[in-house]
Amino acid sequence: MKETTMIYLDNAATTRPNSGAVSRANEFITENYYNPSARYRGGDEAARALKAARQAVLAPVAGDKFDLIFTSGGTEADNHAVFSSARRGNAVTTAGEHAAVYESFVQLKSRGVEPRFATLNQDGSVNEDALLELVDEKTSFVSVVHVNNETGAVNDIFSLARRVKEKNPRVVFHSDGVQAYGKIPVRLTGDIDLYSISAHKIGALKGTGALIKRKKCSLLPFLYGGGQEGALRSGTENTFGIACFRFAAEEKFQMLVADKERLKSYREQLWSLLEKPLFERISPENGSPYILCVSASGLRGEVLQRMLWDRGVVVGTGSACSSKKPHSRVIEACGYGAKTLDGVLRVSFSSQTSAGEIERAAFEMNAAAREMRERLN
């Protein structure tokens, strides 16, 4: 029996590493493996490569008023932003944040900072008026996710940051941009102080990310030691992972506009092919072209996920970082009931996704949902 080729549609969790980027970066394992802090020629070469990578990752989204700190991933970047900046009064975020921000806010209470969570709209975007009402003269930090990692809703962080600072100019404004970087057009404004990104969401490797920082924004060190990354994140830099990040980013931004339009059409094609008595849509039409969140209402999403795996289609059921919980915290915060929450599936695309994969995925999703419903009747 011929083995079925798997269709991978859980790219919001992680992407397949870009083979070209990995190949180009291989020299940082086989030849230029030196410590960038070493003071001989090999170390100098590694340091120059690190500087070039920093500029290449930063330049597509920010100008010369920003700097970039390489981290071990988006979670570390988020934690660095929260715990360095939310140190007094209260801190405001949304009920739709990735766990790296949400759980960090939960921990703030034990540090003497009051965490405040703004409500969501039904599509997963933040209720802007509700968020602004939570900001007052004692607010030290505000964090709003750019693209909701479960529904794909896009928050207007630029308008929000401006409005927050009109109310309290001392606020440090952060955004988790992990699902936005390399996927939608982004140009950071002076109202954005901190912005988190991750390598493995754009075809680079797990274990690498970055915190983009407005140069005039004060930030405390996250790790202490040898003073790397401007003394803000000590530890020998992961030059191989950083090089992969650079090369994957260069390729991703070259194709950003074309991929955005193509994947938007695929997202809508998939939705049009899904049988409406079986599925309801959660993702907004004006959201990220990379994410389609639906629910097979009344069915179990995790059972459908396993059935689809057996049929050769890989999808998610929400955030992979919160997969041990019975329901998605984020979708529940959107106001959906138990039947919808049970059936949530998140389909997420990449540059490698093809039209043929969309058609087959829709066929298998419909078939699995029909089969499961027939078993229950």
N, C-alpha and C positions, 0 to 999 in steps of 0.2 A: 504493500500500500504506500502510495506516495505521501511523504510528509508535507503537511500544510505549512506554508510560510506565515509566520506570525505577523499580524498587523499591530504595530505599537502605537497606541493613542492615549498614552499617559504622560505626555511630555511636560505637563505642569509639575509632575513629581520629579522627573529627571529626563534628560535627553541622551540619545545615543552619542558618544563622543565623536567629534568630527575627525575622521581619519587623517585628513590633510593637516589639521592643526596639531594633532598628536605627532605626526611624522616630522613636521617642521620643528617641533619642540624637542625632539628626541636627542638633539645635540647636548641638551642640558642634563642628560643622563650619561651619555657616552663620552662627551668631550669637554664641554664647558660646564662641568659639574662643581666648579669651585664655589666656595663661600663668598658671597658678594662683599662681606666685610673684611676679607683677607687683603693684605696690602701688597701682594705681588701681582704680576701681570694678569694671571688667570682670574684673580679676585676682581681686578679692575674691569676685565671684560664682562664678567658676570654682573657687576654693578651697573655697567653701561646698558646691558640688556634689560636689567630690571628697570632702569630709568625709562628706556624706550617703551617697555610694556606698560608702565604707569601712564605715560602720555597717551599711548594708543587706546587704552581702556577708558581713559577719562575724556579725551577730546571729543568723541561723538555726542556727548551729552552736556558738557560743561566747558566754560571758558577759563581764562587764566586767573580768575578770582577763586577757583576751587583747587583743592588738592585731593589725593586719594591714598588711603591706607589699605594695603592688602591684608586680608584676614583669612580665616579657615573656612569661611562661607557666609551666607546671608544671616544665619542665626547669630554668629558671633558679631557681625556688623550691627545687627539690631540690638543685641545686648549691650554692646559698647555705647551705642547712642543713648539708650534708655538710662543705663546706670551711671553714665558720666554726666548726663544733663538734667535728669529728674532728681534733684537733690534737696528740694525744699517745697513747701506749700502743697500744691496739687499738680497732677499731670493728667492730660486729657488724651484719650485715644478713641477708637471705634470698637464696636462689638464685632466687627468683621475682620479684625486683624489676624494675620498668620500667628501661629502659636508662639513664635519667637518673640513677638512684641506683646501679645496678649498675656502670656504667662509671666513675662518680665514685669508687666504692670501689676499683676496680681502680687508679685513679690515686693513691690514698692511699699505696700502698707507696713511691712515689717521693718522698713527703713525710715519710717516717719513721714512718708509722702502719701497723700491721698490720691488713689487712682480713680479716674472718672471715665466712664464708657458711654459714648454717644450711640444712639439707636441707629438702625439701618432702615433703608428703604427696601421694598420687596425684592429688588434685583440685586441686593448686596452692597449697593453704594451707601455711603454715610448720609444720614439726614443732616445736611449742612447747618440748618438753623439750630437743631438740637446740639450739635457740637459747639457752635459758637456760644450758645447759652451757658455751656459748662466752663468757658474760659473767663477768668476774672483776674483781678490784680495780683492774686497769689499763685497763678498758674506759672510754672517754670518750664514746662515741656509739653509739646503737642506732637503726636505721631499719627499720621493718616496713611494707610496703605494706598499705593498708586493704582495698582490693578488687583482687585480681589482675586485671590488664588483659587477660589472655589467657583465663583459665578462668572468671573471675567469682567465684572463691572469696573468702570474706570472712574476714579475720583478726580475732580479738578483740583489737584493739590496746589496749583499755582494761584488760583483765585482764593482758595481756602487759606493758604499761608499768608497772603496779603491781608485778608480780612482778620485773621487771628492777630497779626502784628499791628493792625490798626487799633485793635482793642487792647492789646498789651504788647508793646514793642520789645519787651525783655524776653519774651518767650523764645525758646529754641525750637524750631520746627523741623521735624524729621519725617521722612517717608520711606517705607519699605518698597523699593522699586524692583524687586526681584522678578516679578512677572511682567514688568514693563521694559526693562533694559534690553535693547536689541530687538524689541517686538513692536513697539509703537514709538512714534516720534517723541523725543524728550529733549528739552533744553532747559536746564536748571536756571531759575531766576535767583536774584539776591535775597528773596524771602525764604528760600529753602536753605536750611543750614546743614542738614545731614541727609544722605540718601544711600540706602543699602542696595547692593547688587550681588549676584551669585553667578559663578562660572558654569555650573553644570546644567543651568536652564537654557544655555545657548550653544550647546555642543562642545563645551570644554569639560574639565574633570571635576568630580566631587572633591571637596576639601579645599576649595579656593573661592574667595569672594573678595569684596571690598566695601569700605565705607567711604563714600565721597563726602568731603568736608569743605564748607566755605572757609576760606583761609582765616577770616576774622572771627570765626566761631571758636570759642575756647573749649577744649576737650581734654579730659583726664586720660592718662594711660590706662589701657586695659590689661596689659601684661607687662611686668617689670623684668629687667635683665640687661641685655646688651645694648639697648637703646635703638634697635632697628625701627624702621617706619616712623622716623621723626620722633623717636622715643615714646611713641604712642602704642606700639604693639611689638614688644621685644620678642626675639626668637629668630633663628636663621630662616630667611625667606625660602619659600617653596618655589624655587626658580623654574622647575619643570612645569608645575601646575600654573604658575603665573604666565609662563610663555604660552602654554596651551590657551589660557584665557585671552591673551593678546591676539593670537592668530585666529581663534574662533570668533572673537569680537570683530576683527577686521573683515572677515568674510560675512558675518551676519549683518553688519551695517551696510555693506555693499548691496545686499539683497533686501533690506528692510522694507522699502516701499512696495517692491514687487511681491514679496512674500505676504505682506499685510493685505494687499488686495486679493491675491489668489486664495489665501486661507480664509478670508472673510467669505468668499464665494463657496468654498468647501464647507464652511460651518453652516451656511444657509442651505446648501445642498443636502447635507446630512439631516438637518432639521426637517426639510421638505419630504425626505424619504422615510422618516420615522412615522409609524402609524399613530395618529393622534388619539384614538381611543386607548392606546397603550401608554403613551408618553405625554407629559406636560413639560413645558419649557420654563426654566428658571433664569437662564442667562438673558441679559438685555440685548437687543439688536445693535445698540451703539456701544457694546462692550468690546473687550479684546477679541480680535479675530482668531486667537489661539485657543479659546476655551468655549465649549458648549456644555452647560450643566442642564440636565434634564432629570425628571423623576418618572419611574414606572410606578405610579401611585398604587399603593396597596400591595406591592410586591417587595421582596427583600433585595436591596441593591447589592449586598455582598454575595448573595446567592447568584444573582445575575452576573456579577463580575466573574465568579468561578466558572459559570456555564459558558460565558464568552471566551474565557481563557481556553477552555476545552475545544471551543469552536475556532480558535486561532486569532482572537481579537483581544487586545489588552486595553482596558479602560480603568479609570479610577472610580472611587466612591466618595471623593472629597479630598481633603488635604491628607497626603501620605504621612504628615507629621502628627496627625491626630487620629490615625486609623484604628486605634484600640477603643475608641469611644463609640457607644451604640448609635448615636446620631451626630450629624455635623453641628457643632456649636454655631457655626456661621449661618448655615441655612435655617437653623432654628431661630436665630436672631432676626432673620428676614420675615418671620411671622408665619411660617408654614406649619401645618399640623402633622400629626404622627404618621399618617399614611404617606404623605409626600416625603417626609423625612426618611422613612424606611426605604424608599425606592430610588434614592439619589444616585445618579451616575454622572461622573465628570469625564467628558471626552476632550482631550487636548492634543493639539497638533504641533508639528515642527516643519522646518523647511523641507524635510524629506517626504512629507505626507503627499500622497498622490490621489488623483480623482478616483482611480480604481479602488483604492483602499477605502475611500469614503463610501462607495457603493456597496462593497462587500460588508463593511462594518454595519451599515444600516440594515442590510439583509439579515445579518446574524443577530443584531439587537432586536429586531422585530420578531425573528423566529424564537429566540430565547424567551422573550417576554410572553409570547403567545403560549409557548410550551409550559411555562411556569404558571400562567393563569389557568390553563386547562387542568393542570394538576390540582389546583386549589378549588376548582368548581366541581 
